[in-house]
């Protein structure tokens, strides 16, 4: 009787080992990888369908307008933005491009800082403030990014996120011309961040941009260059739906985070 | 007695003719760290074990389009107009060089990540590279496919061959010294059929053909893939769907790290954390990706042929038509459903009947057995734990290719293609 528990334990151990071990290969050397999976015993569980249909559920009352804008953006991107980006990459050496990228990112720390403060995220606001300080001084007006090397990664916060953090709902999905996927709340947030940056007028860039609109052009080119997404990249006739879901879900993740 | 030398000679020739055994890579020396086929398929090789590749700035490349079906253009529904011409990508060397055609896998277009990876690898080794969409990709179906019902290997290969000839005509000034061919997954199956077609048409006279993780029997392959979404995932009940479960794990993982960092090592790092995905979850994830590909194929084929299974015939479709109802229908069609509802009826109608077994016999690698066995220029690389294989598939490859089959012990489906040992073997084959 005394050895019974040992028997059971060793049997259990052997069982668990058998499950975890790699399945032995057959005579051809084939390892039958699917044999190590637990399949649902019921014939067809339809979990894929249930999950996938749920993601199509995004509030989109302006779908027709949005789809037209999506196709417009597709062409605008292909015929204008991407050729400009290619030309920019061709004529500008890499270190200049990264300087431009860092410079505009440094300006964008201002709205990030304000929004971190508005959300009451002290640690993040401090980090962003420190980044702003180091990069503007040591990094010569933000052309370099020494802060990242000091272990202060860039953490962007925008007004859409702030609104989301205070429980403002997304509102209908909105495809913005040229700017791409958004929703009513985030589009308002983008506008607010833009106006705030103008009002703060950090390093006088906003004032200078009004006199020299080419600064906006450079900023736009750099922005497009920094986003790896290409229209058509998802390679599906349902790309519109997929972008819509990914955008909406990613924003929720950012706000929850 | 004088017969003895003759018999000995005969035996000797028989032995020489008999196939040498496949090159089985020893697991102990292989060094690929991911021994779980699902993990390998999803994360692929950890970044530090990948080969050094040229960056975009170092590659002279451009996308081109081919107007292959001008007659279809005016009949195309508004939502397919952006793929009315077939795109491909050419990376050109500034000196005469051999050219490699790369055929993408199931549902993938010319710019998909694996095709891009192979381009970088071969370009870095001094080849011109042309990246082609798979005949199962919706852009290829719309712009280049004659029947827009992919799955019949010979017809798909015929469409591909015409595309390749058009590419060569468009790039007539490119100094090409020889043509090679490769493909992965379903693209590898296509490469085998294209190579056989080339033996009669002689447009390219491919010097070397490399099949990477080919689908040996596409019917086995799609049955496996359809099955992957039937795994039992603990915790998906009620309001929590499978995707939300995965996203929940990702969120907790990011919260633990303190910031969101989307990079190549993300999935690898996730698998090292306590939020790691189980085998069943990974299988379901892989299965889901393929189900989206199946939905695109079913939808596009039905729409282009006006079969009325997903989109009602003559339903007006413009750029702004909401497509969600059709997406919902398409998502409910897996590969098996596409086969029974679209591919098999089309095949029966055109080839006056025939059984499923006959169809499978015509579209799998077995259909080319004699050609593959006798053609020294073709080689295969496969994994012992590839998810798309069925019982007997590796046995067929061993019998047919002999020492031209390299069998790696790990890697899942294409997960080790970007492992240094594999990339080195690929380059050696083409330089050979």
Boltz contact constraints between the chains, C-beta under 6 A:
constraints:
  - contact:
      token1: [A, 25]
      token2: [B, 384]
      max_distance: 6.0
  - contact:
      token1: [A, 28]
      token2: [B, 394]
      max_distance: 6.0
  - contact:
      token1: [A, 28]
      token2: [B, 395]
      max_distance: 6.0
  - contact:
      token1: [A, 29]
      token2: [B, 384]
      max_distance: 6.0
  - contact:
      token1: [A, 29]
      token2: [B, 394]
      max_distance: 6.0
  - contact:
      token1: [A, 29]
      token2: [B, 407]
      max_distance: 6.0
  - contact:
      token1: [A, 30]
      token2: [B, 394]
      max_distance: 6.0
  - contact:
      token1: [A, 31]
      token2: [B, 384]
      max_distance: 6.0
  - contact:
      token1: [A, 31]
      token2: [B, 385]
      max_distance: 6.0
  - contact:
      token1: [A, 33]
      token2: [B, 37]
      max_distance: 6.0
  - contact:
      token1: [A, 33]
      token2: [B, 385]
      max_distance: 6.0
  - contact:
      token1: [A, 33]
      token2: [B, 387]
      max_distance: 6.0
  - contact:
      token1: [A, 37]
      token2: [B, 231]
      max_distance: 6.0
  - contact:
      token1: [A, 37]
      token2: [B, 279]
      max_distance: 6.0
  - contact:
      token1: [A, 37]
      token2: [B, 280]
      max_distance: 6.0
  - contact:
      token1: [A, 37]
      token2: [B, 283]
      max_distance: 6.0
  - contact:
      token1: [A, 38]
      token2: [B, 232]
      max_distance: 6.0
  - contact:
      token1: [A, 38]
      token2: [B, 280]
      max_distance: 6.0
  - contact:
      token1: [A, 39]
      token2: [B, 230]
      max_distance: 6.0
  - contact:
      token1: [A, 39]
      token2: [B, 231]
      max_distance: 6.0
  - contact:
      token1: [A, 40]
      token2: [B, 230]
      max_distance: 6.0
  - contact:
      token1: [A, 40]
      token2: [B, 232]
      max_distance: 6.0
  - contact:
      token1: [A, 45]
      token2: [B, 230]
      max_distance: 6.0
  - contact:
      token1: [A, 47]
      token2: [B, 236]
      max_distance: 6.0
  - contact:
      token1: [A, 47]
      token2: [B, 242]
      max_distance: 6.0
  - contact:
      token1: [A, 48]
      token2: [B, 229]
      max_distance: 6.0
  - contact:
      token1: [A, 48]
      token2: [B, 288]
      max_distance: 6.0
  - contact:
      token1: [A, 48]
      token2: [B, 291]
      max_distance: 6.0
  - contact:
      token1: [A, 49]
      token2: [B, 332]
      max_distance: 6.0
  - contact:
      token1: [A, 50]
      token2: [B, 241]
      max_distance: 6.0
  - contact:
      token1: [A, 51]
      token2: [B, 241]
      max_distance: 6.0
  - contact:
      token1: [A, 51]
      token2: [B, 242]
      max_distance: 6.0
  - contact:
      token1: [A, 51]
      token2: [B, 243]
      max_distance: 6.0
  - contact:
      token1: [A, 52]
      token2: [B, 331]
      max_distance: 6.0
  - contact:
      token1: [A, 53]
      token2: [B, 328]
      max_distance: 6.0
  - contact:
      token1: [A, 54]
      token2: [B, 241]
      max_distance: 6.0
  - contact:
      token1: [A, 56]
      token2: [B, 324]
      max_distance: 6.0
  - contact:
      token1: [A, 63]
      token2: [B, 322]
      max_distance: 6.0
  - contact:
      token1: [A, 64]
      token2: [B, 320]
      max_distance: 6.0
  - contact:
      token1: [A, 67]
      token2: [B, 320]
      max_distance: 6.0
  - contact:
      token1: [A, 68]
      token2: [B, 320]
      max_distance: 6.0
  - contact:
      token1: [A, 71]
      token2: [B, 319]
      max_distance: 6.0
  - contact:
      token1: [A, 153]
      token2: [B, 259]
      max_distance: 6.0
  - contact:
      token1: [A, 155]
      token2: [B, 259]
      max_distance: 6.0
  - contact:
      token1: [A, 235]
      token2: [B, 109]
      max_distance: 6.0
  - contact:
      token1: [A, 236]
      token2: [B, 296]
      max_distance: 6.0
  - contact:
      token1: [A, 237]
      token2: [B, 79]
      max_distance: 6.0
  - contact:
      token1: [A, 237]
      token2: [B, 138]
      max_distance: 6.0
  - contact:
      token1: [A, 237]
      token2: [B, 299]
      max_distance: 6.0
  - contact:
      token1: [A, 237]
      token2: [B, 300]
      max_distance: 6.0
  - contact:
      token1: [A, 238]
      token2: [B, 327]
      max_distance: 6.0
  - contact:
      token1: [A, 241]
      token2: [B, 327]
      max_distance: 6.0
  - contact:
      token1: [A, 257]
      token2: [B, 254]
      max_distance: 6.0
